[in-house]
Amino acid sequence: MSIMDFSGKKILVIGAGISGRAASMALARHGGAVILNDKKDIDCTEEPWPALQRAGVKFVFGSQENSLLDGVDIVVPSPVISPEIPIMKEALSRRLPVWSEVETACRVTDADILGVTGTNGKTTTTTLLGEIMKASGRQTVVGGNIGIGLSEQAADLPKEAVVVAELSSFQLEFTQTMKAKAAVVLNITPDHLDRHHTMEAYAEAKKRIFRNQDGDDTAVLNYDDPLVRAMAPDMTGRVVWFSTQGEVPVGAFYQDGQLILRMDGQDTLICREDELHLFGKHNIQNCLAASLLAYAAGVPLDVISGVLKSFRGVEHRLEKVRTIHGVTYYNDSKGTNTDASIKALEAFSGHLVLIAGGYDKMTPLDEFMKLAAEKVDTLILIGAAADRFEQEAKKAGVKDIRRAGYSMERAIMMARKIAKAPQAVLLSPACSSFDMYDNFEQRGRVFKGIVNAI
C-alpha cells in the first residue's frame, strides 16, 4: 500500500495516551485536520502537547460529546477506548470509518510489517524479533503494544524497512487493510473478556492479524494450542507451525534440548536450549516463533541463531533482580493473567515464595492454584483480589497463605523473613495492577526498588 495523503480529511482521535498522540501526529503530518479528544481535562502547557499543537492538532479535553463526530471522515480510537462507550456507538451507528492506531500506521508506511499477537509472550517475542531484524542490517522500528506509538514510528518508512509490531486484541479490533508479511498468534487463553465478552470474539480479534495475507506472506501458528491450531483452515498465507511438544510438518520445533528449523523437507539446528539466556518452555516457544518470523522475512539462520544466544530477555518478564543470602528474587510483573503466571511457575522446579494478587480480572483460578499447590511453599497475597485468591488457594490445597494488604513492601519483607535457600521469591501477580499502580511496569519497578534497597 502506498502512503496516503489525508489532505481535506477531518479526523477525530479518541484517547490522548501514547497511541492517540502517535496517531494524531502521523495523521497531521500527512495533511489531516486532526482533533484529539479525551474525557480527562489535560494541562497542555508542557511537552508533548505543544509539539502536537505545532503540527496542527486541535485539542478537545474534559468532555466527549457526540457532536464531535459532525463532519468527521475518520474516527481513530486508542486501544483502551471501548467500542461500547457512547461516542463509539454513535460513530458506528453513523457508519463512519473506524480505524485503530495500527490501521493508521499501515496507511502512512511502505515498510513490511511483521506482526506478533497472543495472550502471553508478545513483548518478549517482539523484542527478540526486533533485535534479529536489526542484526540483519535492515532498517527496523519496533512498536505497537510495547509502549511506543506505532504510527509515528512507522511513518514514511520505505519498502526496504521493516516494522516489528506487538499487537493486542484491542489494536487489531479495528484494522482493515493491514497486510503482514509474516505474523504469529502465540497462544489464546482467557483474557480481556470484560471487553470481548466471549472467547470466540477474543480469538477472532487476534485472528485479524492475518487479514489480507496472500500466498507470498507467512502465517505462524502454535501447533500446541488447540484454539490457534484451529485457525489454520482460514489462513490465506503460507502456514508454518511451532511446537515444544513434538515435530511439525513445516516450521520449527523443540526436541531433545534443541531448537530445530524444518523447511523444504530439511531439518537444521537453530541453537541448543542450554545456549539460551531465557528459561522456561514458554520462552522456547517465543524463540521458535521469532525465528520463523525472521526466517520468513529473509534473515539468514546464522544471524537468527546469534541473536537467540545473546538475548537476555525483557524487563518484568521472569527478570532476575537480585540474590540475597542464596535466595533469588524474580520480577514477573507482566504476569497480568493466570496463564502468564502459570508459565512463570512452570519455569521453576518448585520451592517458591510467590507474591500474587492485584486487580482481579475474575478469570478462573483452578489451574493456577493447582500448580501453585505443587510449586509454592508460601503464597503472599496483595491487592483487591486477595479474598478470592485465598479462597481458591485453600480449595486447591495451598497450605501456607499470608496477606500483605495493599503494600508491596510488606509483601517483600514477609518473603524475606520466610525464604531460605534454595527457595526463590517470585512476583507473578496473575492480575492487573490498577488497584495499586498505574501499570505493570510501575508495579515491577516498585518491586525491584524495594528488593534492591534491602
VEXLUMFI-354698 format. One record per residue (C-alpha): x, y, z; residue in three letters; chain; residue number from 1. Coordinates in Angstrom, 3 decimals, decimal comma, always signed. Layout:
N
         u         v         w  residuo  cadena  num
         X         Y         Z      ALA       A  NUM
...
END
This chain:
454
         u         v         w  residuo  cadena  num
    +0,000    +0,000    +0,000      MET       A    1
    +1,294    +3,463    -0,895      SER       A    2
    +1,498    +6,175    +1,750      ILE       A    3
    -1,758    +8,140    +1,979      MET       A    4
    -2,288   +11,883    +1,871      ASP       A    5
    -5,040   +12,921    +4,299      PHE       A    6
    -5,466   +16,467    +2,992      SER       A    7
    -9,109   +17,506    +3,242      GLY       A    8
    -9,917   +14,764    +5,760      LYS       A    9
   -11,302   +15,640    +9,191      LYS       A   10
   -10,169   +13,023   +11,691      ILE       A   11
   -11,255   +12,518   +15,293      LEU       A   12
    -8,741   +10,696   +17,512      VAL       A   13
   -10,269    +9,491   +20,786      ILE       A   14
    -7,925    +8,975   +23,737      GLY       A   15
    -4,831   +11,097   +24,396      ALA       A   16
    -2,461    +8,368   +25,544      GLY       A   17
    +0,628    +7,121   +23,695      ILE       A   18
    -1,312    +5,628   +20,770      SER       A   19
    -3,644    +8,596   +20,400      GLY       A   20
    -0,787   +11,086   +20,365      ARG       A   21
    +1,172    +8,991   +17,840      ALA       A   22
    -1,813    +8,674   +15,509      ALA       A   23
    -2,571   +12,392   +15,796      SER       A   24
    +0,977   +13,389   +14,912      MET       A   25
    +1,235   +10,993   +11,964      ALA       A   26
    -2,138   +11,986   +10,508      LEU       A   27
    -1,497   +15,716   +10,937      ALA       A   28
    +1,886   +15,430    +9,237      ARG       A   29
    +0,145   +13,727    +6,315      HIS       A   30
    -2,322   +16,554    +5,836      GLY       A   31
    -5,207   +15,547    +8,105      GLY       A   32
    -7,261   +18,041   +10,106      ALA       A   33
    -6,964   +16,235   +13,432      VAL       A   34
    -8,994   +16,703   +16,605      ILE       A   35
    -7,602   +14,866   +19,636      LEU       A   36
   -10,248   +14,218   +22,279      ASN       A   37
   -10,063   +12,914   +25,829      ASP       A   38
   -12,680   +12,932   +28,575      LYS       A   39
    -9,971   +13,923   +31,049      LYS       A   40
    -9,016   +17,576   +31,392      ASP       A   41
    -5,317   +17,771   +30,471      ILE       A   42
    -2,788   +20,553   +31,119      ASP       A   43
    -1,341   +21,281   +27,670      CYS       A   44
    +1,481   +23,603   +28,688      THR       A   45
    +4,292   +21,026   +28,661      GLU       A   46
    +5,518   +18,571   +26,027      GLU       A   47
    +4,314   +16,578   +24,189      PRO       A   48
    +1,274   +18,824   +23,853      TRP       A   49
    +2,941   +21,932   +22,323      PRO       A   50
    +4,594   +19,728   +19,655      ALA       A   51
    +1,181   +18,340   +18,689      LEU       A   52
    -0,272   +21,841   +18,537      GLN       A   53
    +2,586   +22,986   +16,308      ARG       A   54
    +1,746   +20,093   +13,971      ALA       A   55
    -1,797   +21,460   +13,723      GLY       A   56
    -3,612   +19,067   +16,095      VAL       A   57
    -6,618   +20,610   +17,845      LYS       A   58
    -7,498   +19,522   +21,396      PHE       A   59
   -10,893   +18,900   +22,974      VAL       A   60
   -10,201   +17,769   +26,532      PHE       A   61
   -12,517   +17,450   +29,502      GLY       A   62
   -15,665   +16,443   +27,599      SER       A   63
   -16,769   +13,932   +24,975      GLN       A   64
   -19,936   +14,947   +23,174      GLU       A   65
   -21,352   +13,124   +20,146      ASN       A   66
   -21,295   +16,434   +18,279      SER       A   67
   -17,524   +15,898   +17,893      LEU       A   68
   -18,450   +13,437   +15,153      LEU       A   69
   -20,167   +16,060   +12,992      ASP       A   70
   -18,354   +16,416    +9,684      GLY       A   71
   -15,741   +13,794   +10,631      VAL       A   72
   -14,396   +11,498    +7,906      ASP       A   73
   -12,455    +9,006   +10,064      ILE       A   74
   -12,545    +8,048   +13,752      VAL       A   75
    -9,383    +6,674   +15,373      VAL       A   76
    -9,954    +5,298   +18,903      PRO       A   77
    -6,987    +4,473   +21,111      SER       A   78
    -6,761    +0,770   +22,043      PRO       A   79
    -8,136    +1,362   +25,548      VAL       A   80
   -11,285    +3,009   +24,163      ILE       A   81
   -14,149    +0,517   +24,318      SER       A   82
   -16,419    +0,275   +21,272      PRO       A   83
   -19,296    +0,334   +23,774      GLU       A   84
   -18,848    +3,900   +25,069      ILE       A   85
   -21,485    +6,375   +23,793      PRO       A   86
   -19,339    +8,245   +21,253      ILE       A   87
   -18,075    +4,980   +19,722      MET       A   88
   -21,600    +3,573   +19,494      LYS       A   89
   -22,655    +6,785   +17,774      GLU       A   90
   -19,707    +6,631   +15,333      ALA       A   91
   -20,577    +3,054   +14,408      LEU       A   92
   -24,278    +3,882   +14,058      SER       A   93
   -23,325    +6,699   +11,651      ARG       A   94
   -21,237    +4,138    +9,711      ARG       A   95
   -18,143    +6,304    +9,988      LEU       A   96
   -14,852    +4,586    +9,122      PRO       A   97
   -13,238    +3,496   +12,405      VAL       A   98
    -9,503    +2,802   +12,331      TRP       A   99
    -7,212    +1,545   +15,031      SER       A  100
    -3,881    +3,298   +15,543      GLU       A  101
    -2,307    +0,256   +13,867      VAL       A  102
    -4,508    +0,798   +10,813      GLU       A  103
    -3,279    +4,399   +10,777      THR       A  104
    +0,322    +3,147   +10,814      ALA       A  105
    -0,373    +0,928    +7,813      CYS       A  106
    -1,670    +3,939    +5,889      ARG       A  107
    +1,462    +6,036    +6,447      VAL       A  108
    +4,216    +3,489    +5,741      THR       A  109
    +5,511    +1,398    +2,854      ASP       A  110
    +7,573    -0,885    +5,108      ALA       A  111
    +6,931    -4,587    +5,551      ASP       A  112
    +5,051    -5,444    +8,741      ILE       A  113
    +5,935    -8,372   +10,993      LEU       A  114
    +3,108    -8,800   +13,490      GLY       A  115
    +3,056   -10,531   +16,871      VAL       A  116
    -0,058   -11,236   +18,919      THR       A  117
    -1,294   -13,738   +21,505      GLY       A  118
    -2,407   -13,655   +25,102      THR       A  119
    +1,111   -14,042   +26,505      ASN       A  120
    +4,679   -13,784   +25,245      GLY       A  121
    +4,078   -10,871   +22,863      LYS       A  122
    +6,623    -8,459   +24,269      THR       A  123
    +9,449   -10,981   +24,584      THR       A  124
    +8,824   -12,287   +21,059      THR       A  125
    +8,515    -8,784   +19,599      THR       A  126
   +11,646    -7,507   +21,306      THR       A  127
   +13,637   -10,581   +20,279      LEU       A  128
   +12,382   -10,334   +16,684      LEU       A  129
   +13,295    -6,654   +16,611      GLY       A  130
   +16,850    -7,479   +17,694      GLU       A  131
   +17,120   -10,155   +14,995      ILE       A  132
   +15,896    -7,792   +12,285      MET       A  133
   +18,317    -5,067   +13,403      LYS       A  134
   +21,165    -7,591   +13,361      ALA       A  135
   +20,228    -8,480    +9,774      SER       A  136
   +21,132    -4,913    +8,770      GLY       A  137
   +17,632    -3,926    +7,736      ARG       A  138
   +16,181    -0,607    +8,917      GLN       A  139
   +13,873    -1,646   +11,752      THR       A  140
   +11,372    +0,011   +14,060      VAL       A  141
    +9,680    -1,775   +16,954      VAL       A  142
    +6,373    -0,568   +18,362      GLY       A  143
    +2,689    -1,159   +18,916      GLY       A  144
    +1,551    -2,529   +22,266      ASN       A  145
    +5,114    -2,281   +23,540      ILE       A  146
    +4,865    +1,286   +24,824      GLY       A  147
    +5,789    +3,219   +21,665      ILE       A  148
    +3,133    +4,538   +19,288      GLY       A  149
    +3,376    +2,573   +16,036      LEU       A  150
    +2,066    +5,129   +13,550      SER       A  151
    +4,587    +7,848   +14,408      GLU       A  152
    +7,416    +5,273   +14,416      GLN       A  153
    +6,426    +3,741   +11,099      ALA       A  154
    +5,555    +6,935    +9,216      ALA       A  155
    +7,225    +7,319    +5,804      ASP       A  156
    +9,462    +4,258    +6,097      LEU       A  157
   +10,449    +2,820    +2,692      PRO       A  158
    +9,631    -0,673    +1,437      LYS       A  159
   +13,139    -1,846    +2,319      GLU       A  160
   +12,462    -1,183    +6,027      ALA       A  161
   +10,530    -3,390    +8,417      VAL       A  162
    +8,065    -2,652   +11,213      VAL       A  163
    +8,039    -5,177   +14,062      VAL       A  164
    +4,683    -4,719   +15,758      ALA       A  165
    +3,338    -6,102   +19,012      GLU       A  166
    -0,427    -6,094   +18,530      LEU       A  167
    -3,096    -6,553   +21,181      SER       A  168
    -6,655    -7,671   +20,507      SER       A  169
    -7,735    -4,067   +21,177      PHE       A  170
    -5,384    -2,785   +18,481      GLN       A  171
    -6,435    -5,426   +15,959      LEU       A  172
   -10,163    -4,901   +16,508      GLU       A  173
   -10,418    -2,014   +14,048      PHE       A  174
    -7,779    -2,943   +11,455      THR       A  175
    -8,994    -3,040    +7,851      GLN       A  176
    -6,123    -3,009    +5,334      THR       A  177
    -3,179    -4,252    +7,425      MET       A  178
    -1,216    -6,874    +5,471      LYS       A  179
    +1,555    -8,531    +7,454      ALA       A  180
    +4,480   -10,032    +5,565      LYS       A  181
    +4,612   -12,520    +8,426      ALA       A  182
    +2,534   -12,730   +11,579      ALA       A  183
    +2,047   -15,017   +14,560      VAL       A  184
    -0,615   -15,876   +17,104      VAL       A  185
    +1,412   -17,233   +20,020      LEU       A  186
    -1,468   -18,567   +22,132      ASN       A  187
    -5,081   -17,908   +23,107      ILE       A  188
    -6,180   -18,152   +26,740      THR       A  189
    -8,948   -16,299   +28,627      PRO       A  190
    -8,192   -12,585   +28,922      ASP       A  191
    -9,955    -9,260   +28,318      HIS       A  192
   -13,364   -10,935   +28,406      LEU       A  193
   -14,731    -7,757   +30,000      ASP       A  194
   -14,117    -6,149   +26,570      ARG       A  195
   -14,713    -9,009   +24,116      HIS       A  196
   -17,309   -10,881   +26,231      HIS       A  197
   -16,660   -14,308   +24,663      THR       A  198
   -13,573   -16,368   +23,866      MET       A  199
   -14,794   -16,644   +20,263      GLU       A  200
   -14,833   -12,859   +19,857      ALA       A  201
   -11,426   -12,561   +21,549      TYR       A  202
    -9,911   -15,193   +19,233      ALA       A  203
   -11,474   -13,527   +16,177      GLU       A  204
    -9,871   -10,214   +17,139      ALA       A  205
    -6,478   -11,929   +17,374      LYS       A  206
    -7,001   -13,685   +14,045      LYS       A  207
    -7,339   -10,320   +12,281      ARG       A  208
    -3,536   -10,148   +12,315      ILE       A  209
    -3,636   -12,483    +9,285      PHE       A  210
    -6,251   -10,442    +7,420      ARG       A  211
    -5,320    -9,646    +3,794      ASN       A  212
    -2,336   -12,042    +3,640      GLN       A  213
    -1,680   -13,798    +0,332      ASP       A  214
    +0,482   -16,689    -0,833      GLY       A  215
    +3,676   -14,625    -0,512      ASP       A  216
    +3,016   -13,997    +3,187      ASP       A  217
    +3,506   -16,294    +6,177      THR       A  218
    +1,125   -17,220    +8,995      ALA       A  219
    +2,944   -18,673   +12,030      VAL       A  220
    +0,709   -20,784   +14,295      LEU       A  221
    +1,233   -22,538   +17,638      ASN       A  222
    +0,604   -26,215   +16,988      TYR       A  223
    +0,329   -26,909   +20,727      ASP       A  224
    -2,601   -24,541   +21,271      ASP       A  225
    -5,940   -26,006   +20,063      PRO       A  226
    -7,568   -22,602   +19,536      LEU       A  227
    -4,627   -21,375   +17,455      VAL       A  228
    -4,279   -24,642   +15,540      ARG       A  229
    -7,969   -24,392   +14,583      ALA       A  230
    -7,254   -21,118   +12,741      MET       A  231
    -5,261   -22,896   +10,011      ALA       A  232
    -8,128   -23,546    +7,533      PRO       A  233
    -8,907   -19,806    +7,426      ASP       A  234
    -5,362   -18,749    +6,566      MET       A  235
    -4,704   -17,139    +3,178      THR       A  236
    -0,914   -17,026    +3,659      GLY       A  237
    +1,524   -19,918    +3,873      ARG       A  238
    +1,094   -21,713    +7,227      VAL       A  239
    +4,128   -22,754    +9,288      VAL       A  240
    +3,988   -24,184   +12,797      TRP       A  241
    +5,965   -24,129   +16,021      PHE       A  242
    +5,808   -26,649   +18,845      SER       A  243
    +7,600   -27,596   +22,055      THR       A  244
    +5,661   -30,867   +22,321      GLN       A  245
    +6,595   -32,646   +19,124      GLY       A  246
    +7,639   -32,395   +15,484      GLU       A  247
    +5,732   -30,250   +12,975      VAL       A  248
    +5,266   -30,796    +9,217      PRO       A  249
    +6,883   -27,450    +8,435      VAL       A  250
    +8,146   -24,746   +10,775      GLY       A  251
   +10,215   -25,070   +13,947      ALA       A  252
   +10,115   -27,338   +16,992      PHE       A  253
   +11,914   -28,264   +20,209      TYR       A  254
   +13,292   -31,762   +20,671      GLN       A  255
   +15,920   -33,256   +22,991      ASP       A  256
   +17,271   -29,871   +24,114      GLY       A  257
   +17,473   -28,472   +20,579      GLN       A  258
   +15,540   -25,833   +18,631      LEU       A  259
   +15,148   -27,160   +15,085      ILE       A  260
   +14,014   -25,485   +11,859      LEU       A  261
   +12,176   -27,716    +9,376      ARG       A  262
   +11,850   -26,190    +5,921      MET       A  263
   +11,649   -27,789    +2,463      ASP       A  264
   +11,932   -31,255    +3,985      GLY       A  265
   +15,223   -30,489    +5,727      GLN       A  266
   +15,960   -30,128    +9,456      ASP       A  267
   +18,531   -27,553   +10,586      THR       A  268
   +19,684   -26,798   +14,132      LEU       A  269
   +18,850   -23,231   +15,202      ILE       A  270
   +20,545   -23,497   +18,603      CYS       A  271
   +20,575   -25,597   +21,774      ARG       A  272
   +18,398   -24,816   +24,769      GLU       A  273
   +21,457   -24,540   +27,022      ASP       A  274
   +22,793   -21,730   +24,786      GLU       A  275
   +19,788   -19,517   +25,620      LEU       A  276
   +19,744   -16,989   +28,467      HIS       A  277
   +15,940   -17,239   +28,620      LEU       A  278
   +14,443   -20,105   +30,603      PHE       A  279
   +11,096   -21,889   +30,637      GLY       A  280
    +9,276   -23,740   +27,848      LYS       A  281
    +7,153   -20,663   +27,131      HIS       A  282
   +10,332   -18,767   +26,228      ASN       A  283
   +11,395   -21,584   +23,912      ILE       A  284
    +8,046   -21,087   +22,166      GLN       A  285
    +8,813   -17,365   +21,894      ASN       A  286
   +12,242   -18,139   +20,400      CYS       A  287
   +10,767   -20,562   +17,860      LEU       A  288
    +8,103   -18,029   +16,830      ALA       A  289
   +10,591   -15,172   +16,459      ALA       A  290
   +12,899   -17,423   +14,433      SER       A  291
   +10,127   -18,332   +11,990      LEU       A  292
    +9,040   -14,714   +11,534      LEU       A  293
   +12,616   -13,593   +10,886      ALA       A  294
   +13,249   -16,510    +8,516      TYR       A  295
   +10,073   -15,585    +6,587      ALA       A  296
   +11,480   -12,048    +6,299      ALA       A  297
   +14,653   -13,397    +4,693      GLY       A  298
   +17,058   -13,312    +7,652      VAL       A  299
   +19,860   -15,913    +7,411      PRO       A  300
   +19,748   -18,661   +10,033      LEU       A  301
   +23,195   -17,823   +11,433      ASP       A  302
   +22,010   -14,268   +12,250      VAL       A  303
   +18,891   -15,646   +13,954      ILE       A  304
   +20,956   -18,130   +15,952      SER       A  305
   +23,465   -15,495   +17,049      GLY       A  306
   +20,792   -13,163   +18,444      VAL       A  307
   +18,983   -16,001   +20,230      LEU       A  308
   +22,210   -16,898   +22,018      LYS       A  309
   +22,879   -13,312   +23,133      SER       A  310
   +19,358   -12,146   +24,011      PHE       A  311
   +18,835   -11,699   +27,750      ARG       A  312
   +15,111   -11,122   +27,958      GLY       A  313
   +12,750    -8,255   +28,687      VAL       A  314
   +12,140    -6,224   +31,827      GLU       A  315
    +9,293    -7,525   +34,030      HIS       A  316
    +9,281   -10,976   +32,363      ARG       A  317
   +10,872   -13,521   +34,716      LEU       A  318
   +13,538   -10,887   +35,316      GLU       A  319
   +16,236   -11,876   +37,788      LYS       A  320
   +16,575    -8,958   +40,198      VAL       A  321
   +19,000    -9,947   +42,960      ARG       A  322
   +20,208   -12,852   +45,094      THR       A  323
   +20,233   -12,279   +48,865      ILE       A  324
   +21,699   -14,997   +51,144      HIS       A  325
   +21,150   -17,616   +48,466      GLY       A  326
   +17,540   -16,561   +47,721      VAL       A  327
   +16,971   -15,124   +44,239      THR       A  328
   +14,199   -12,578   +43,651      TYR       A  329
   +12,384   -12,576   +40,284      TYR       A  330
   +10,204    -9,818   +38,847      ASN       A  331
    +7,416   -11,203   +36,647      ASP       A  332
    +5,088    -8,216   +36,964      SER       A  333
    +3,979    -8,837   +33,355      LYS       A  334
    +2,116   -11,837   +34,758      GLY       A  335
    -1,169    -9,944   +34,468      THR       A  336
    -3,320   -13,040   +33,951      ASN       A  337
    -3,354   -16,609   +35,224      THR       A  338
    -1,923   -18,123   +32,053      ASP       A  339
    +1,138   -15,839   +32,176      ALA       A  340
    +1,714   -16,705   +35,835      SER       A  341
    +1,242   -20,417   +35,141      ILE       A  342
    +4,043   -20,170   +32,577      LYS       A  343
    +6,216   -18,440   +35,171      ALA       A  344
    +5,555   -21,157   +37,770      LEU       A  345
    +6,308   -23,854   +35,194      GLU       A  346
    +9,770   -22,372   +34,679      ALA       A  347
   +10,746   -23,361   +38,259      PHE       A  348
   +11,148   -26,810   +39,791      SER       A  349
    +9,426   -25,644   +42,994      GLY       A  350
   +10,305   -24,142   +46,395      HIS       A  351
    +8,816   -20,729   +45,631      LEU       A  352
    +7,610   -17,905   +47,796      VAL       A  353
    +5,037   -16,378   +45,456      LEU       A  354
    +3,668   -12,831   +45,664      ILE       A  355
    +0,364   -12,678   +43,763      ALA       A  356
    -2,795   -10,598   +43,552      GLY       A  357
    -3,873    -7,196   +42,332      GLY       A  358
    -6,836    -6,018   +40,289      TYR       A  359
    -8,930    -9,136   +39,773      ASP       A  360
    -9,910    -9,943   +36,174      LYS       A  361
   -12,253   -12,646   +37,538      MET       A  362
   -10,764   -15,355   +35,330      THR       A  363
   -10,913   -18,962   +36,600      PRO       A  364
    -8,163   -19,789   +39,120      LEU       A  365
    -8,392   -23,597   +39,268      ASP       A  366
    -5,395   -24,425   +37,057      GLU       A  367
    -3,239   -21,649   +38,509      PHE       A  368
    -3,893   -22,628   +42,125      MET       A  369
    -3,470   -26,334   +41,392      LYS       A  370
    +0,028   -25,600   +40,091      LEU       A  371
    +0,702   -23,233   +42,997      ALA       A  372
    -0,109   -26,071   +45,405      ALA       A  373
    +2,686   -28,092   +43,726      GLU       A  374
    +5,304   -25,375   +43,310      LYS       A  375
    +4,719   -22,773   +46,049      VAL       A  376
    +5,803   -23,164   +49,675      ASP       A  377
    +4,295   -19,823   +50,746      THR       A  378
    +1,717   -17,687   +48,921      LEU       A  379
    +1,682   -13,983   +49,853      ILE       A  380
    -1,387   -12,118   +48,595      LEU       A  381
    -1,711    -8,405   +47,869      ILE       A  382
    -4,374    -6,129   +46,471      GLY       A  383
    -8,059    -6,302   +45,685      ALA       A  384
    -8,013    -9,946   +44,539      ALA       A  385
    -6,748   -11,303   +47,869      ALA       A  386
   -10,071   -12,606   +49,205      ASP       A  387
   -10,956   -14,651   +46,111      ARG       A  388
    -7,368   -15,799   +45,635      PHE       A  389
    -7,179   -17,011   +49,225      GLU       A  390
   -10,442   -18,963   +48,932      GLN       A  391
    -9,326   -20,658   +45,725      GLU       A  392
    -5,829   -21,333   +47,073      ALA       A  393
    -7,252   -23,089   +50,137      LYS       A  394
    -9,532   -25,190   +47,912      LYS       A  395
    -6,528   -26,227   +45,793      ALA       A  396
    -4,512   -27,240   +48,849      GLY       A  397
    -2,035   -24,371   +49,176      VAL       A  398
    -1,022   -24,724   +52,820      LYS       A  399
    +0,806   -21,505   +53,772      ASP       A  400
    -1,156   -18,407   +52,723      ILE       A  401
    -0,397   -14,926   +54,058      ARG       A  402
    -1,837   -11,458   +53,412      ARG       A  403
    +0,078    -8,202   +52,901      ALA       A  404
    -2,844    -5,899   +52,185      GLY       A  405
    -2,090    -3,195   +49,623      TYR       A  406
    +1,623    -2,981   +50,444      SER       A  407
    +4,322    -4,368   +48,142      MET       A  408
    +6,913    -3,503   +50,778      GLU       A  409
    +5,091    -5,552   +53,414      ARG       A  410
    +4,872    -8,489   +50,985      ALA       A  411
    +8,607    -8,368   +50,238      ILE       A  412
    +9,534    -8,060   +53,913      MET       A  413
    +7,354   -11,107   +54,650      MET       A  414
    +9,051   -13,012   +51,840      ALA       A  415
   +12,489   -12,014   +53,104      ARG       A  416
   +11,767   -13,426   +56,572      LYS       A  417
   +10,335   -16,658   +55,183      ILE       A  418
   +12,590   -17,527   +52,238      ALA       A  419
   +15,712   -19,651   +52,717      LYS       A  420
   +17,966   -21,132   +50,054      ALA       A  421
   +17,225   -22,949   +47,770      PRO       A  422
   +13,864   -21,154   +47,707      GLN       A  423
   +13,236   -18,235   +45,314      ALA       A  424
   +10,901   -15,256   +45,679      VAL       A  425
    +8,708   -14,646   +42,639      LEU       A  426
    +6,398   -11,703   +41,946      LEU       A  427
    +3,917   -13,031   +39,385      SER       A  428
    +0,563   -11,488   +40,279      PRO       A  429
    -1,850   -13,241   +37,848      ALA       A  430
    -3,703    -9,903   +37,983      CYS       A  431
    -3,700    -6,436   +36,510      SER       A  432
    -2,035    -3,701   +38,535      SER       A  433
    -4,694    -0,994   +38,522      PHE       A  434
    -5,781    -1,383   +42,152      ASP       A  435
    -2,330    -0,231   +43,339      MET       A  436
    -0,329    +1,047   +40,337      TYR       A  437
    -0,706    +2,803   +37,011      ASP       A  438
    +0,538    -0,223   +35,076      ASN       A  439
    +2,515    -3,449   +35,429      PHE       A  440
    +5,769    -1,616   +34,643      GLU       A  441
    +5,341    +0,640   +37,671      GLN       A  442
    +4,496    -2,384   +39,815      ARG       A  443
    +7,642    -4,169   +38,646      GLY       A  444
    +9,841    -1,138   +39,229      ARG       A  445
    +8,483    -0,755   +42,766      VAL       A  446
    +9,219    -4,429   +43,436      PHE       A  447
   +12,774    -4,087   +42,123      LYS       A  448
   +13,376    -0,871   +44,007      GLY       A  449
   +12,411    -2,430   +47,335      ILE       A  450
   +14,420    -5,614   +46,703      VAL       A  451
   +17,496    -3,648   +45,652      ASN       A  452
   +17,229    -1,448   +48,742      ALA       A  453
   +17,358    -4,422   +51,130      ILE       A  454
END
